[in-house]
Amino acid sequence: MKNISIITLGCKVNQVESEKIAEELENSGYNVSMGLGLSDIYIINTCAVTNEAERKSRNIITKILKLNENASIYVCGCSSENNPENFKKSSNVKKIIGTKDKLKLVDAIKSDDSEYDKNSQLSHLETRVSTRTRADLFVQNGCNNFCSYCLIPYVRGREVSFPINEIEKELRILEHFSKEIVITGINLSAYGKDIEGSDGLIEIARLFKNSPSRFRFSSLEVNVITEKFLQELQSYNNFCDHFHLSLQSGSNNTLKFMNRHYTKEKYLESVNLIRKYFPNAGITTDIIIGFPTETELDFEESLEFVKKVNFSEMHIFPYSKRKGTVAEKLKNVATNIPQRIEKMTTLALENKRKFIESNIGKVHEVIIENQKEGYYLAHTKNYILCYIKAENLNSNDKLNVIIKQTYADGAIAEICQ
Ligand code: SF4
């Protein structure tokens, strides 16, 4: 039986798609592992979100060939859609498939593999999902937003929502094995726009009514934060009060050049609405530093806005120029990028510490994920990483803990007796 390694870069959607490829290959009798290891066959699921992500995607080929110079390599994902030539240089690369129907790689591997034995078909989807505490439910693909800095609409194509009955079928399998489900999509907030009569994400939430798993959304845009949406979510005790609300900039001028379709005032309204219904919600975000038009004043405005929101966690990215986007052609006036990143990161860490401190003494439900340095690791519903000293816990154990103090990138928590 041949060994196949799948190396995944980039977003949650790529991870979900790699899992699906892995399932199909295992069902076809292959031995599949995730990550870079010694194998006969490799699949690289690439990312194009930044120049750095594209460089990393290309460099994986060199790393693979150091491990096995005879490896057969198959490439899929956004970077291979955007720049297929970058992957054609090595004769070890057998097929490049882009973003459309990545599962076709499975057929390509089987037809190239002279030793492939049709009779070795297995059916062990269950063994793949059973080990995961947190599973992703992929409900939507593509994006029509065309933020001026982003390549995704060009490489992933237009928005497509998956039919609710198919999503439900997938959920019923996942909830059997994973105690937490993350609802995910390329532009998740667009879910249902292309389905007549759809109630959007509320319809997905309703699938969790009697589910044994708790659920959270991976990333949302401000347009979906309405009273109706939050009231619905409030009625589920298995909903995780964690909202990842993409900001990208806290300067109205920059938001306009980014083609983000909201102002900082609208964003703050959404945050306040969330806090009205979920006072202790974790509100996390992404922010881009050094967008071409971002002047020193714009950056200071952004910093001030971030102070006002008090995010529980932030992902800070330096702007990356992507060929073919509108932002590529903008005059670059942004300076002092490393200093700006440092200022924003300092503020983000301070806000995170304050958020965790505000939870000290509070009881939280957690689900054990794994172990590190003598602690069990688990996230609260509002997404605080807890370090728990205990014995004989297993991954997927659900328990209540009390947060004691900040620690490393999260908090020390004790099991409630
Ligand atoms: S919403 Fe904007 S940043 Fe997100 S995938 Fe669509 S175009 Fe890219």
Boltz pocket constraint, residues with backbone or C-beta under 6 A from the ligand:
constraints:
  - pocket:
      binder: B
      contacts: [[A, 143], [A, 144], [A, 145], [A, 146], [A, 147], [A, 150], [A, 151], [A, 152], [A, 153], [A, 186], [A, 187]]
      max_distance: 6.0
